Amino acid sequence: MRVEMNYGRTGLSVELPDDLQVTVVRKPPMPELPDPARAVREAFLRPVDAAPLLDLAREARSAAIAICDITRPVPNYLFLRPMIETLLEGGIPAERIIVLVATGLHRPNLGHE
């Protein structure tokens, strides 16, 4: 039995014994947001079960932001700048904001990444 998996850019095809009971679980496609930047701003203003980001920033002296590295399809470009701007607006100085890039065992990101 051949099973096709989402892996990397081109996928991965695996041959498995026919007598194995295999269940392939695929996530349903996510709906596209008509205005992703607006959705990010709304999430900062009205998060689920938490205070707005600006309010949290006003009570903090520093902040750490963890983001995925370039190998993950996460739109860091969409939320990172507005998040940092909100933290600055809340009174956290730039030198007290750190961005942690979660590379795991991957190579370090390059400057433009």
C-alpha atoms as one frame of an Amber mdcrd trajectory, in Angstrom:
protein
   0.000   0.000   0.000   1.365   3.411  -0.963   0.588   6.380   1.308   1.210
   9.964   0.220   2.084  12.372   3.017   2.462  16.134   3.131   6.149  16.575
   3.826   8.492  19.298   2.672   7.650  21.000  -0.598   6.938  17.951  -2.735
   5.475  15.401  -0.311   6.652  11.967   0.675   5.463   8.660  -0.703   5.772
   5.669   1.626   5.223   2.017   0.800   3.624   0.093   3.695   2.725  -3.588
   4.058  -0.789  -4.306   2.788  -1.791  -6.051   6.025  -1.326  -2.887   8.111
  -4.431  -1.033   9.205  -3.653   2.540   8.189  -5.637   5.679   8.939  -4.564
   8.834   7.169  -5.629  11.976   9.008  -5.651  15.205   7.045  -6.538  18.599
   8.423  -9.350  20.364   6.628  -8.362  23.458   4.670  -8.496  26.683   6.643
 -10.785  29.407   5.330  -8.964  32.394   3.857  -9.320  35.660   5.724 -10.465
  38.537   3.523  -8.188  40.980   5.389  -5.485  39.144   7.380  -3.876  42.352
   8.704  -7.218  43.456  10.123  -7.741  40.030  11.712  -4.370  40.391  13.465
  -5.282  43.859  14.775  -8.635  42.514  16.002  -6.910  39.614  17.752  -4.629
  42.049  19.594  -7.631  44.187  20.593  -9.987  41.355  21.513  -8.082  38.133
  22.266  -9.890  35.052  23.537  -9.837  34.807  27.335  -7.069  37.381  27.849
  -6.580  41.112  28.186  -5.810  43.119  25.036  -2.130  43.116  24.110  -1.822
  46.870  24.663  -3.136  46.516  28.231  -0.694  43.699  28.931   2.160  45.791
  27.526   1.258  48.707  29.797   1.720  46.430  32.811   5.001  44.880  31.620
   8.634  45.967  31.680   9.820  43.568  28.987   8.505  41.119  26.413   9.683
  38.005  24.598   8.104  36.949  21.312   8.656  33.410  20.022   8.296  32.890
  16.269   8.814  29.936  13.945  11.813  29.803  11.656  11.711  29.999   7.873
  11.048  26.244   7.551   7.505  26.558   8.906   4.695  28.146   6.875   3.832
  30.732   9.523   3.167  34.312   8.357   5.532  35.988  10.840   5.584  39.028
   8.520   1.879  39.496   9.169   1.905  39.789  12.956   5.454  40.475  14.144
   5.715  44.172  13.228   2.228  45.083  14.560   2.949  43.116  17.729   6.214
  44.960  18.351   4.539  48.299  17.565   1.791  47.509  20.095   4.366  46.613
  22.750   6.232  49.873  22.078   2.967  51.826  22.267   2.300  50.151  25.613
   5.548  51.540  26.974   7.959  48.644  26.653  11.290  50.018  25.380  12.678
  48.437  22.201  15.773  47.205  24.025  13.499  45.230  26.396  11.726  43.357
  23.563  13.401  40.155  22.394  12.357  38.005  19.441  13.223  34.313  19.781
  13.367  32.349  16.531  12.528  28.692  17.144  14.950  26.900  14.839  15.104
  23.601  16.689  17.738  21.571  14.853  17.417  23.624  11.657  20.163  25.902
  10.423  20.200  29.477  11.760  18.059  31.927   9.803  19.754  34.368   7.483
  19.279  38.106   8.059  16.567  38.564   5.415  14.648  35.562   6.736
